[in-house]
């Protein structure tokens, strides 16, 4: 009670300092937002393009050389190079990056700046491109936040504004990676800032939408040939990763709540597994990031060398799930393999995010549950896959609105929002029964203990 009473005048004072900055140096603020959005978009697009380039190189090697040689070798060497970059130049670039930004926003001493962002960019490309089953969104949050912090430093902005623009930069990273400006905006408010002050909302929404627009334009000029958010002759287009047929019936309310409860339980099990692996890694390797990542890459490559090729790429797995081109047993197999592999990769300290694996894990459970429900009742729940994606993210991150809009961004179909919200809320509430803190909040505690 006392703490909340203290926080109110602090927040009011922060809002007033930002308003004064807008009145006196509005051009500085606009310039900071423009550069932050552009920087987040550029690093995000370069990150995705770099990963695609290395994954294509890996696929080409597999045409001429055996998997048992290529995958363990690339994993080990990729871990060695990525770990060397992190340990030598910027230890703060280790891990997903989300917990670092949250810790900074909670006034903890976290190294920030362009150096951290650049190391994160190259270390993440090498790690994920060499076979670590992680996603680009966590690094995008840290890179966007680092760029924003550097812009605020150069422009000599007040501390209150620096916090807001770092959060906006993190949200801009999400917006650029997922083509989800609303998701990035909600994420910055719900997860990073925990604030809904009008002036803060304005600054964050401008930055995330600007970053998404910059990402579309950068993709259109050739930085990412696979994207379609902007076409020279047609202008901005609605970019959809998937176009499924969505049907929603009253009976689905009950089924989606049950799915959400299942996802909340599994999401918490995943959090506990990842965190336990991280604690064990800290105990065994201490600060030896190079050895830790090299061994993890070798183990992951060895594991992938003995399982089907379709499991080697998270994006490929997600397409298999969404296109429903798998059986119940294959969906469960995808979940189990990615569950353990992504947990090991995250615990290694590799510069990669968990949102993309979480989405795929949730989609696999959604597909398996849908197949099971159809077998038992004859009802075909077309919303289960995407509801599963959002629900699993909500259970792990404790951010149901962000999870809903990230899953929505894959289809851009408004009809999917209601099923997503039902499942995300059910998963969120279920997961909170076991622990009220998100996986990222718990990682902050582990990282603080590691540095002691």
N, C-alpha and C positions, 0 to 999 in steps of 0.2 A: 504493500500500500504506500509506504513512504517512498519507495523507489519510483513508483509510477507518478507520484506527486512531484518528484524531482525532475523526472523526464519531461513533463509537460512544459515547464518554462524553458528547458534546453531546446526542445523541438521548436517552440515559438520563436526563440532567439535565432535559431538556424534559419527558419523561414524568413525572418526579418533581414538577416544578413544577405540572403540570396536576393531578396527583393531590392535591397539597396544596391547590390552589384548590378542587377538588371537596369536600374535607373541611371547609375553612374557610368557603367561600362557595358552597355547593351551590345556594342559591336564586338567586344571581347567574348561575351557569352555566345553570341551567334557563331563567331569564328571557332570557338572551342567545340561547340556542338557539331559544326560542319566537319571539322578535322577528325573528331572522334568517330562520327558515323562513317566517314570515308575510310579512316584507318581500320576500323572494325570490319568493314566490308572487304577491304583489300586483303587483310591478313586471313580472313575467313575463306575467301575465294582461293588465295594462294595455298592455303592449307588443304582444301579439298582437291585442288588440281595436282598438288605434289603427291598426295596419297594415291590418286588415280594413276599417276605416272609410274610410281613404284610398284603398284599392284599389277599394272600391265606388264612391266618388266619381269615380275615374278611369274606371271602366267606364261610369258614367252619362254622363260628358262625351263619351265615344266614341260614344254613341248619337246625339248631335246635332252633333258637330264632327268634322272629318276627322282621321285618325290622324297624318298628317304635320305637323299643327299641335299637337295635344294632347300627344303623347308627348314630342317634343323640348322643348316648353315646360315641361311638368311636370317632366321630368328635370332641366333646367337650373335652374329655380326651386327645386325640391326640394334640389338640390345646393347652391345658393346659401344657402338658409335653414339647412340642416343644417350646412354648413361654417361659417357665421357663428356659430352657437351654439357649435360646438366651439372655433373659434379665439378667440372672445371670452371664453367663460366657463370652459372646461375642456379644454385641448388633450389631456389624458390620456384623454379620451373618444373619441379617434380610433381607427378600426380595429375589428377584431373584438372585442377585449377579453380574449381568452384569453391572449395573450402578455403583456399587462400584469399579469394576476393571477399567471402563472407567474413573471414577473420579480420581483414583490413577494415571493413565497414563497421566492425565492432571494436575498432580502436586498438587492435592488437598490432604489434610491430611486424609487418610483413613487407619484404622488399618488393618494390614496384618499379615500373619504368620501361623504357623501350628495350633495354638489354634483356630483361626477363621475357618480354614479349617475343623478341627475335629468337632467343634460345628455345622458347616454347614452340615456336613455329617449326624450326628445323628438327628439333628433337622429336616432336609429335609426328611429323611427316615420316621420319625414318622409322620410328617405332611401329606405327600403325601400318605403314607401307610394307614393312618386313614381316608382318604377320601377327602383331598384337591385336586381339579382337576387341578394340575399343573404338570410340567415335570421336568426331572432331568438335563436338559442341562444348565440352569442358574446356579444352584449350582455347576455343573461340571466346568464351566468357573471360578467361584470364587475359588473353591477348587484347580483347576490346577494353577491359578494365585498365590494363597497363598503358595502352595508348591514351586513354582518357586521362589517366593520372599524369602522364607526361605532358599532355596539352595544358592541363590545369597548372602544372609547375611552370612551364614556359610563360604562361599568361599571368602568373602570380595571382591566381584566384584564391579567395578565402577558403579556409578548411571546410566549412559547411558545404560550399559549392563543389569542392573536390570529391567529397563523399557521394554527392548526388551524381556527378558526371562519371565517376568510376562505376557506379551501379548502372547508369545509363549505357556506358560502354559495354558492360557485361551483357545487358539486354540486347544491345545492338549486335553483339557477336552471335547470340542465339537467333536473332532476326535474319542475319545474313546467311547463316548455315542452313537453317530450316525454311528459308523464305517465309518466315512467320513473324511479321512485325507486331501483331497483337500478342502472340506468344512471348516474344522478347520483352514487350512492354509489361505484360502481366508478371513475367518472371522477375524482372527488376524490382517491381513493387512488392510482390508476394514473398519472394525468397530472399532477395538481397537487402532491400531497404526497410521492409515492414512498415511502409508509410504511405499515406494517401492524401498528403497535403496538396492542394491545388497547384501550387507553383512547382512542386516536385513532379507531379503528374504531367504537367505541360512540358517540362524539360526532357523527361524520359520518353514521352510519346513522340516528340519531335526527333529525338536522336535515333530511336529504333526504326521509325518509318523512313527516315533519311538513309539509314544504313541499308535497309532492305532495297530501297530504290538504287542506291549506289551499287549494291551487289548485282542487281539486274543489269545495270548498264555495263559494269565491268565484265559480266558474263557475255553480254551481247557483242562486245568488241574483241572477244576471243579468248578470255582467260579461262572460261569453262564452257566448252562446246556442248556439253550435255544438258546445260540449263536452258530454260525457255521463258524466263520472266520478262525479257524485253526483245522484241524483234524489230530490226531497223525499219522495215516498211510498214509495220503495223502498230508500233509503239509498245506500251506495257501490256502484258498478257497475264491472265490468271494461270499461274503455274501449278499443275496438279501432279503429284507423284503417282497417284493411283486414282482410277475412276470406277470404283465398285458400284454394284447395284445395291442401294440401301432401302430396306423395308423395315418398318417399325410398327409393331402391334402392341395392344394393351398388355398381353401376356408377357411381353418382353420385359416389362418393369420388374417383375418378380425374378425372372431368369438373370437379369443384369445385376440385381442386388446380390444374388447368390454368387455370381461370377466375381463381383467386387469383393465379397468376403473372402473367397478363395485367393484372389490376387493379393489382398492385404496380408494374408498369412504368408504366402510364398514370397512376397516382397520383403517382409521382415526377416524371413529365413535367408534371403539373399544378402540383405544388409549385414546380418550377423556373420555370414560366411566371409564376405569381403573384408569386414573390419577385423575378424579373427586372423585372416591371412595377412593383413597389414601389420597387426601386432606381432605375429610370428616372424614376419620379414624384418621388422625393426629389431627384434630380439636376436635373430640369427646373423644379420648383416650389418646392424648399426647404421653407420653413414656410408657404407660401401655400395654406393648406387651402381657403379659399373659392374661389379660382380653380381649384384642382385638382378639387374636387368639382363645381363648376358645369360645367366643360368635360366631365368624365366623364359627368355626368347628361345633358348635351346630346347627346353621342356615343351613349350607350346608348339614349336616346329616339329618336334618328334611326335607329339600327339596328333597333329594334323596330317602327318605323313602316313598314318595308318587308318584314317577315316576317309569317307568319300570326298571328292573334290568340291561338291556343292556346299560343304561345311566351311570352306576356307575363307569365305567372304561374307561379312555380316549383311551387306546390302543385298547380296544374292539370296541369302537365307530369308531376308524380309520379303523379297519378291516371291519366293516359293510359298511363303505363308499367306501373303495377301492374295495371290492368284489361286489359292486353295489347291495347289498341285501337289499335295502331300496327304498321307494317310494319318490316322491317329497315332500310330507308332512312330512315324517320322516326325510329327510335330513334337511328341514327347522327347524324342532323341535330340532334336534341335534345342529344346529347352535345357536338357541335361548337359549337353556338350557346351553350349554357350554359358550356362550358369557357372560351371566350374572353370572354363577357360577365361572368361572375362573377369572373374574374381581373382584368378591368379595374375592376369595381366595388370589389373588395377593395383593389386598388392605389391607388384614389382616396382612401383613408382614411375611407370611409363607415362609419358605426357599424352594421355588420351582420356576421353570422357566416357561416362557411363550411361548417358541418356539414350544413345543409339542402341547399345546392347539391351537396356531396359525395355525400350519399345519393342524390340524383336522378341525378347523373352515373354513379354506380355501378349504379343501377337500369337506366339506359339501356344500359350495356354488358352487363349481365346479360341484358336482354331480347334485344338484338341477338345475343349469343352463343348464347342459347337457341334463337332462330329458326334461326341457322346450324347448330347441332348437330342440330336436328330435321330440317332439310333433308338433312344429310349421312348421318345414322344412323337417322332415324325415331323416336329416343327423345325424349320431351318432358320436359325437366328443370324441374319446377314450382318448384324452390327457387332458380333462377338469379337472379331479379330481386332478392329480398331478400338473397341471398348476395352479389350484386354491390354492393348498398348498403353492407352492412357491410364488405366487402372494400376498397372504395375509401376509406372513412373510416379503416380500419385502416392502409392504405398511406400516407395523408397524415399522420395524427396519431400513428402509431406506438403506438397503444393498441388492440390487438386485442380485449381483453375489453370495453372501453367500446363499441367499434364493434359488437360482437356484441349487446350488450344494448340499444343504441339501435335497431338494426334489428329486434330481437326485440320491442321495445316497440310497433312499428307493427302487429303481428299478435297478440301475446300467445299465440302458438301454440308450445307446448313442443317440438313436432317439428322446428321450424325451427332450434333451437339448435345441433344437431350440424352441419348443413350450413354454418351461419354460422361456427362455430368453425373448421372446416376451411378455408374460404375466407379468413377473416380472418387466420389464422396464415400461410397460404401467401402472401398479399399482404404482410403485415407483414415476413416474412423476405425476400421479393423486394425490397421497397423499401429495406430496410436494406443490401442489397448495394451500392446506389448512394450512400446517405447514411444514417448511423445516427440522425441528428437529425430530429425532426418539423418540420413547416412552422412551428409556433409557436416552437420553439426557435431556428430560423433567423431568424424575424422579430424576436426579441429582439436578436440581433446587429445586424440592419439598423437597428432603431430606436435602438440604442445608438450606432451610427456616425452616425446622423442628428442626434443631439443634441450631438455633439462640435463 
